[in-house]
């Protein structure tokens, strides 16, 4: 019957074309098709295969959806667990009005941000600064007076990501400004918010000791270049003085005490040896031109110094024990921190289990982008000993091209020094005239007792990286972090938390809960990061900012009804500081406009958009 139907259709078609099929042809075809359908059930087989394929596709799709559902459920449960254990059970509040007079130690970016927030909160503020300028280690100084940048230093985070949340950097600034521009920005910020008159320049804090009723006594001295200084218009005659304060903010940074590793034979080396703390430029305080130079360490200072010296030195050797992932300042034509860290992608990450987001698989996605733009790190001789998300990234636009020219030669760890050079662990030797250790700093606060604020394994136990649980809540430390991002907005957010606590708007948990939180964060950090001194204070910019902002009620809403114009920028742009001024305490009316202007500058001027016009 099926054969007859098919033949009828064929014959009808042929009738229209050329008068139909001949009888013999119809008989032959009918017999052939009948045998096919009868002997092999060809049509039924096709139908069966089609049904089986559909069922198999549905089964595989169901399995995929089930796996995705399980994956997301695990992620949500993991985040619920995290929120439960890391939640802030506010039990200890400071009565409003108890803290009136506060001291801030340091007028670097953390100090001036703290002073600005304190003034807006109504506190009486005194800022102690041992130098004559605002800016901390961003102030360039000839000679080794204090920890300062070298002459060519530029920031390695973009100006949009590095600015304070309610005072963007001038749009006339380049993407990565030079240090004089950064210092000028800090000065403008301090002047704009009335901080400058509150600063006691040339004033060194000698000691910080607890007093009764949870207050603090500061002993200080007016000095210049380490010598007592008489300041006209004050009662100072160069001798030490004391004042008592209700609260103290330590904002003097963690780049004061250089850390230099010890190597066998180093005492017998006849060449010039310094730490990057003392490095200024290729010709002073030591003339590196036409010299053979060894740079030890492949952090950001190490790659900057070696890249700069490679243009004038006879040969530069760069020694590293672990290799590095070198991230360029620009990826696909955009600043590095504009490419990574989009809030929408972070939201997706929060829906995934932490064991996945911190796994090699997740790191591999980021590593692929680096390899696309930079090539394999192994091919450059860097061969990282860990995945990208297990170490603080090294940011450089110059290092790899200088390696390609041969002016920088990458070497492994030093085994020992000789009188005129070094022997490396791979058995090779290099004769060198000078060595620069770019090996970081040891955390140190010399004005406060180690019994009060102990430093163990280059780490101070701080609740939320701000409050020492063993001390009264009237003392806080700002900027003691190593973020994957800019430190200035983080210090500002920390200052907002401190002022909210001291005004009685938020509270601290019990000491026991604070210690649990500290332990939880330390274990998470040790599990994720390579065991290195610089990783003891590591934080991720976005999650840490959100954590603090949520504490004080400044976390941006998903779709703020009063800031519709900022929705696109909030979710499709990077986590920029003005996001934390859209709502809540400290709300700034210009936040949405600042976000949109930054977004338009970056995303509407992307190279591919320009290329499409050609």
C-alpha positions, 0 to 999 in steps of 0.5 A, a space after each residue: 500500500 505504501 509502495 502504491 502511494 509513493 508510485 502514485 505521487 511519482 506518476 502524478 509528477 511525471 504526468 505533469 512533466 512528460 506524460 507519465 511513466 510506462 506500465 513496465 516501469 511502474 511495475 518494476 518500481 512498484 515491485 522494488 519499493 514493495 520489496 524494500 518496505 516488506 523485507 527491510 521495513 526501511 521506512 519504519 527503520 527511519 522512523 525508529 532511528 528518528 525517534 531514538 535520536 530525539 529521545 537520546 537528544 532529550 536525555 543528553 539535554 536533560 543530563 546537561 540541565 541536571 548537571 547545570 542545576 546541581 552545579 548552580 545549587 552547589 554554588 548557591 549553597 557554598 555562598 549561603 555557607 560563606 555568608 553564614 560564616 562570614 556574616 557580621 553579627 554586630 554585638 559591640 557598638 560604640 556609643 555615639 559621641 564617645 569618640 570626638 577627637 581622632 589622630 591619623 598617622 600618615 598623609 598618604 592616600 589612606 591617611 587623607 581618605 581617612 581624614 576626609 571621611 572623619 571630617 564629614 562625620 564630624 570628628 576633630 582631626 589631626 593628621 601626623 605626617 613626617 615628610 613635607 608633602 601629601 602622598 606617602 610613597 608616591 612622593 618622589 625624593 632624591 636619596 633614600 629619605 623614606 620609601 618613595 617611587 622611582 623617577 619613572 614610576 607610573 601607576 599600573 591600575 587605570 585612573 578610573 579604577 584608582 580614583 577615590 569614589 566621589 572625586 574622579 581623576 581629571 579626564 586630562 590625565 592619561 590612562 596610567 598617570 605618572 607619579 607627579 600627576 598622582 601626587 597632584 591629584 592627592 593634593 587636589 583631593 585634600 584641598 577640596 575636602 579641607 584635609 590639608 589644614 589638618 595635617 602636621 607636616 614634618 611630624 614623626 610619631 614616636 610612640 602610640 600607647 593605650 590610655 584609660 577609657 580605651 583612648 590613646 596617647 601619641 608621643 610625637 616630635 617635629 623633625 626634618 631629615 631625622 633631626 628635631 625641628 622648631 616650627 614657628 607659630 607652635 609651642 614646639 622647641 624640637 622636643 617630643 610632645 604628647 597628646 591624647 586621642 579618643 581614636 587612632 587610625 594608622 595609615 602609614 602603609 607597609 612599605 617602610 622596612 625593605 626585606 632582603 633575602 640572605 644568600 651564601 657568599 653575599 658578604 664577599 660580593 664586591 659590587 654595588 648592592 641596594 634594595 629597590 627602596 633606594 633605587 631612583 633612576 639609572 644614573 643615581 645614586 649609582 650609575 648603571 649605564 654600561 654596567 652588568 646588573 642583576 635584578 632579583 625578584 619579578 614583582 612589579 618593581 622588579 620588572 619596572 626596574 629591569 625594563 628601565 635599566 635594560 635600555 642603558 645597561 650593558 646587560 640585565 639579568 632578572 632572577 626569579 624563583 617561581 616565574 610569573 604571569 606577566 599581564 599587559 597594561 592593555 588587553 584588546 585595546 582596553 586597560 587591563 582592569 577594564 577587561 577583567 572584573 566586570 560586575 556581571 561576570 562576577 555575579 555569574 561567578 558567585 553562582 558557581 561553587 568556590 572550588 570551581 572559581 578558584 580552580 585551575 579550570 577557572 584560571 585557565 580561562 583567564 590564562 588563555 586571554 593572556 597567552 593570546 596577547 602575550 604568548 606562552 610564559 614558558 617561551 619567554 623563560 618565565 614558566 610560572 610555578 603556579 596558576 594565574 589565580 594563585 599569585 599576585 599578578 605582575 603587570 608590565 607592557 615593557 618586559 617581554 619586548 626587552 626579553 625579546 631583544 636580549 637586553 634582559 636575560 631571565 635567570 633562576 634562583 641564586 645559589 650563591 654569590 662570588 666576588 664578582 658575580 653570582 652562580 644560579 641554581 641551574 649551574 650558570 654563572 653571571 659576572 655582574 657589577 651591581 645587584 638590586 633586590 626587588 624583594 618587597 617589604 616587611 610589615 612594621 609599625 615601629 611606634 607601637 609595641 609588638 606586644 600590642 600589635 604583633 607581626 607574625 610571618 609578615 602578617 597582623 591578625 586584623 578583623 576585615 583587615 582593619 581592626 585588631 581583635 585584641 585591642 579596643 575598637 578605637 584603633 584601626 589600620 588602613 591600607 594593610 592589604 595587597 589587592 588585586 586592584 587599586 588600593 586607594 578606593 579600598 582604603 577609602 572604603 575602610 575609612 568609611 567603615 571606621 567612621 561608621 563604627 565610631 559614630 555608632 551606626 554599625 557594630 563589631 561582632 564578639 572577639 571570638 567571632 572576629 578571630 573565627 573570621 580572621 582564621 577563615 580568611 587566612 585558611 582560604 588565602 593559604 589554600 589559594 595562594 602560593 606561600 609567599 610573604 606578599 600573599 599574607 595580606 592578599 584580597 580580591 578588589 570586588 568581593 572585598 569592597 562589596 563585603 565592606 560596603 554591605 556592612 555600612 549599607 553602601 553596596 550598590 543595588 542590583 537595579 537602583 531605581 533612582 539611578 536608572 542611567 547607571 544600570 548599564 555601567 553598573 553591570 557591564 562595566 568594571 567595578 569602579 569606585 563611584 558605584 559605592 556612592 550610588 546609594 546609602 550613607 555618603 551617597 554622591 549625586 554625581 556618581 552615576 554621571 562619573 560612571 557613565 563618563 568613564 564607561 563611554 570613554 572606554 567602551 565607545 572608543 574601543 579599537 575594534 569599533 574604530 576599525 569597523 569604520 575603516 
